[in-house]
């Protein structure tokens, strides 16, 4: 299970990448850098919290997990 700090770090790093992608797409569509930056930041504000909550929820679900094997046996 990932810890809270790891989940938070993953959320931040993903949002940086996703914000840049969103801003570039909006800029290519509109040609307006200021508008692209605003849309990118608004997108980040909403999706950051959603991603973090999603990640923490999945940590509670056992689906697809393989139990850890001990490094030794007695």
N, CA and C atoms as a LAMMPS dump frame, in Angstrom:
ITEM: TIMESTEP
0
ITEM: NUMBER OF ATOMS
222
ITEM: BOX BOUNDS ff ff ff
-5.0000000000000000e+02 5.0000000000000000e+02
-5.0000000000000000e+02 5.0000000000000000e+02
-5.0000000000000000e+02 5.0000000000000000e+02
ITEM: ATOMS id mol type element x y z
1 1 1 N 0.85 -1.181 0
2 1 2 C 0 0 0
3 1 3 C 0.891 1.239 0
4 2 1 N 0.564 2.174 -0.867
5 2 2 C 1.296 3.436 -0.9
6 2 3 C 0.918 4.283 0.302
7 3 1 N 1.889 5.007 0.816
8 3 2 C 1.623 5.922 1.912
9 3 3 C 1.002 7.214 1.391
10 4 1 N 0.526 8.031 2.314
11 4 2 C -0.123 9.288 1.949
12 4 3 C 0.84 10.22 1.222
13 5 1 N 2.078 10.308 1.687
14 5 2 C 3.067 11.195 1.057
15 5 3 C 3.352 10.737 -0.37
16 6 1 N 3.475 9.423 -0.584
17 6 2 C 3.713 8.9 -1.931
18 6 3 C 2.526 9.224 -2.841
19 7 1 N 1.314 9.017 -2.355
20 7 2 C 0.125 9.328 -3.156
21 7 3 C 0.071 10.817 -3.495
22 8 1 N 0.391 11.657 -2.536
23 8 2 C 0.403 13.09 -2.763
24 8 3 C 1.473 13.478 -3.791
25 9 1 N 2.655 12.89 -3.698
26 9 2 C 3.733 13.169 -4.65
27 9 3 C 3.341 12.735 -6.062
28 10 1 N 2.718 11.576 -6.174
29 10 2 C 2.27 11.101 -7.475
30 10 3 C 1.204 12.025 -8.052
31 11 1 N 0.297 12.484 -7.206
32 11 2 C -0.757 13.386 -7.666
33 11 3 C -0.165 14.695 -8.177
34 12 1 N 0.799 15.237 -7.466
35 12 2 C 1.433 16.497 -7.871
36 12 3 C 2.172 16.326 -9.186
37 13 1 N 2.983 15.272 -9.304
38 13 2 C 3.756 15.084 -10.536
39 13 3 C 2.839 14.856 -11.733
40 14 1 N 1.768 14.099 -11.562
41 14 2 C 0.841 13.885 -12.665
42 14 3 C 0.135 15.177 -13.044
43 15 1 N -0.273 15.982 -12.068
44 15 2 C -0.985 17.216 -12.381
45 15 3 C -0.102 18.2 -13.139
46 16 1 N 1.196 18.224 -12.858
47 16 2 C 2.102 19.098 -13.614
48 16 3 C 2.079 18.694 -15.084
49 17 1 N 2.218 17.402 -15.347
50 17 2 C 2.204 16.904 -16.728
51 17 3 C 0.848 17.192 -17.381
52 18 1 N -0.233 16.856 -16.689
53 18 2 C -1.572 17.034 -17.248
54 18 3 C -1.899 18.509 -17.488
55 19 1 N -1.454 19.387 -16.613
56 19 2 C -1.691 20.819 -16.784
57 19 3 C -0.994 21.338 -18.041
58 20 1 N 0.232 20.906 -18.234
59 20 2 C 0.965 21.323 -19.432
60 20 3 C 0.273 20.83 -20.697
61 21 1 N -0.194 19.598 -20.685
62 21 2 C -0.902 19.05 -21.847
63 21 3 C -2.163 19.862 -22.127
64 22 1 N -2.949 20.122 -21.089
65 22 2 C -4.188 20.891 -21.252
66 22 3 C -3.898 22.293 -21.778
67 23 1 N -2.918 22.96 -21.195
68 23 2 C -2.589 24.325 -21.608
69 23 3 C -2.113 24.368 -23.063
70 24 1 N -1.313 23.402 -23.466
71 24 2 C -0.823 23.366 -24.851
72 24 3 C -1.983 23.151 -25.821
73 25 1 N -2.884 22.24 -25.478
74 25 2 C -4.04 21.992 -26.352
75 25 3 C -4.907 23.247 -26.48
76 26 1 N -5.185 23.898 -25.355
77 26 2 C -6.008 25.116 -25.394
78 26 3 C -5.296 26.207 -26.185
79 27 1 N -3.997 26.338 -26.014
80 27 2 C -3.239 27.342 -26.772
81 27 3 C -3.291 27.059 -28.272
82 28 1 N -3.133 25.79 -28.642
83 28 2 C -3.184 25.434 -30.062
84 28 3 C -4.565 25.711 -30.66
85 29 1 N -5.605 25.534 -29.86
86 29 2 C -6.966 25.764 -30.352
87 29 3 C -7.342 27.244 -30.406
88 30 1 N -6.831 28.03 -29.453
89 30 2 C -7.246 29.432 -29.36
90 30 3 C -6.166 30.431 -29.744
91 31 1 N -4.906 30.048 -29.578
92 31 2 C -3.811 30.979 -29.828
93 31 3 C -3.635 32 -28.72
94 32 1 N -4.354 31.829 -27.607
95 32 2 C -4.3 32.779 -26.496
96 32 3 C -3.586 32.152 -25.302
97 33 1 N -2.375 32.602 -25.04
98 33 2 C -1.557 32.043 -23.966
99 33 3 C -2.173 32.293 -22.585
100 34 1 N -2.691 33.491 -22.357
101 34 2 C -3.293 33.817 -21.066
102 34 3 C -4.492 32.911 -20.777
103 35 1 N -5.36 32.724 -21.752
104 35 2 C -6.529 31.869 -21.592
105 35 3 C -6.103 30.422 -21.373
106 36 1 N -5.087 29.972 -22.11
107 36 2 C -4.598 28.597 -21.967
108 36 3 C -4.074 28.348 -20.554
109 37 1 N -3.367 29.326 -19.997
110 37 2 C -2.838 29.185 -18.641
111 37 3 C -3.975 29.129 -17.616
112 38 1 N -4.991 29.964 -17.792
113 38 2 C -6.133 29.963 -16.871
114 38 3 C -6.882 28.634 -16.918
115 39 1 N -7.109 28.117 -18.114
116 39 2 C -7.8 26.831 -18.242
117 39 3 C -6.957 25.723 -17.617
118 40 1 N -5.653 25.752 -17.865
119 40 2 C -4.761 24.746 -17.276
120 40 3 C -4.795 24.767 -15.757
121 41 1 N -4.788 25.945 -15.168
122 41 2 C -4.819 26.062 -13.709
123 41 3 C -6.18 25.668 -13.129
124 42 1 N -7.251 26.037 -13.799
125 42 2 C -8.585 25.643 -13.328
126 42 3 C -8.74 24.127 -13.393
127 43 1 N -8.264 23.544 -14.476
128 43 2 C -8.298 22.093 -14.638
129 43 3 C -7.529 21.408 -13.506
130 44 1 N -6.393 21.956 -13.162
131 44 2 C -5.572 21.394 -12.088
132 44 3 C -6.275 21.482 -10.745
133 45 1 N -6.865 22.604 -10.452
134 45 2 C -7.526 22.787 -9.157
135 45 3 C -8.616 21.739 -8.933
136 46 1 N -9.384 21.452 -9.961
137 46 2 C -10.472 20.487 -9.83
138 46 3 C -9.945 19.053 -9.806
139 47 1 N -9.079 18.742 -10.749
140 47 2 C -8.65 17.347 -10.913
141 47 3 C -7.62 16.884 -9.894
142 48 1 N -6.898 17.799 -9.274
143 48 2 C -5.916 17.404 -8.265
144 48 3 C -6.594 16.67 -7.107
145 49 1 N -7.622 17.281 -6.576
146 49 2 C -8.35 16.665 -5.466
147 49 3 C -9.015 15.359 -5.876
148 50 1 N -9.565 15.319 -7.075
149 50 2 C -10.221 14.103 -7.559
150 50 3 C -9.224 12.96 -7.709
151 51 1 N -8.046 13.256 -8.236
152 51 2 C -7.033 12.215 -8.41
153 51 3 C -6.546 11.687 -7.059
154 52 1 N -6.284 12.58 -6.131
155 52 2 C -5.797 12.171 -4.814
156 52 3 C -6.818 11.275 -4.116
157 53 1 N -8.092 11.674 -4.161
158 53 2 C -9.148 10.859 -3.545
159 53 3 C -9.263 9.504 -4.243
160 54 1 N -9.166 9.495 -5.546
161 54 2 C -9.227 8.253 -6.326
162 54 3 C -8.082 7.316 -5.944
163 55 1 N -6.892 7.854 -5.835
164 55 2 C -5.709 7.058 -5.465
165 55 3 C -5.861 6.449 -4.069
166 56 1 N -6.324 7.254 -3.124
167 56 2 C -6.495 6.762 -1.745
168 56 3 C -7.604 5.711 -1.677
169 57 1 N -8.658 5.887 -2.443
170 57 2 C -9.729 4.901 -2.487
171 57 3 C -9.215 3.57 -3.026
172 58 1 N -8.438 3.604 -4.09
173 58 2 C -7.897 2.367 -4.662
174 58 3 C -6.956 1.657 -3.695
175 59 1 N -6.316 2.376 -2.793
176 59 2 C -5.469 1.724 -1.787
177 59 3 C -6.283 0.863 -0.836
178 60 1 N -7.569 1.103 -0.731
179 60 2 C -8.447 0.318 0.149
180 60 3 C -9.033 -0.91 -0.553
181 61 1 N -8.869 -0.989 -1.863
182 61 2 C -9.445 -2.087 -2.642
183 61 3 C -8.383 -3.157 -2.878
184 62 1 N -8.711 -4.399 -2.571
185 62 2 C -7.756 -5.5 -2.711
186 62 3 C -7.674 -6.045 -4.133
187 63 1 N -8.586 -5.673 -5.002
188 63 2 C -8.647 -6.189 -6.359
189 63 3 C -7.295 -6.099 -7.075
190 64 1 N -6.809 -7.23 -7.574
191 64 2 C -5.583 -7.262 -8.36
192 64 3 C -4.288 -7.242 -7.581
193 65 1 N -4.355 -7.21 -6.278
194 65 2 C -3.133 -7.187 -5.462
195 65 3 C -2.654 -8.602 -5.195
196 66 1 N -1.357 -8.753 -5.179
197 66 2 C -0.737 -10.023 -4.832
198 66 3 C -0.176 -9.875 -3.426
199 67 1 N -0.542 -10.779 -2.51
200 67 2 C -0.029 -10.67 -1.141
201 67 3 C 1.506 -10.727 -1.124
202 68 1 N 2.1 -9.904 -0.296
203 68 2 C 3.56 -9.877 -0.171
204 68 3 C 4.031 -11.173 0.485
205 69 1 N 5.104 -11.711 -0.056
206 69 2 C 5.71 -12.901 0.501
207 69 3 C 6.806 -12.485 1.479
208 70 1 N 6.923 -13.158 2.618
209 70 2 C 7.982 -12.791 3.571
210 70 3 C 9.363 -13.079 2.968
211 71 1 N 10.348 -12.293 3.406
212 71 2 C 11.711 -12.452 2.915
213 71 3 C 12.393 -13.697 3.494
214 72 1 N 11.801 -14.289 4.485
215 72 2 C 12.377 -15.452 5.148
216 72 3 C 11.264 -16.395 5.598
217 73 1 N 11.635 -17.589 5.923
218 73 2 C 10.647 -18.525 6.489
219 73 3 C 11.306 -19.262 7.651
220 74 1 N 10.49 -19.671 8.589
221 74 2 C 11.01 -20.374 9.773
222 74 3 C 10.634 -21.821 9.695
